Amino acid sequence: MLTTNKTKKLTIDETRALFKRTAERAYDKMLNSERGQQILKDADNYGILYNLKDRGVNWLDLIDEVKSHQEMEEGAPHATAKHYLRYGRNYSYGL
């Protein structure tokens, strides 16, 4: 059992509900933050799929995937490669 600062013992169901509310608040805070909006914008630019329905975004995975795309783009040897990395999924190049 988990205890609060008032030393009230919580049942398993109360503890689950507490963790669920905490996770939902953290998710909503990230979604509505400037950083969260920038991550979604970057994901859209790179063609990375995510699901906003039913709090379906795994923020840690999405941040890692965006960062990976940014690192590939920074390491690309010339402008055409950078353009393909950024827009390749959104346009047909016939490759």
Secondary structure, 3 states (H helix, E strand, C coil): CEECCCCCEECHHHHHHHHHHHHHHHHHHHHCCHHHHHHHHHHHHHCCCCCCHHHCCCHHHHHHHHHHHHHHHHHCCCHHHHHHHHHCCCCCCCC
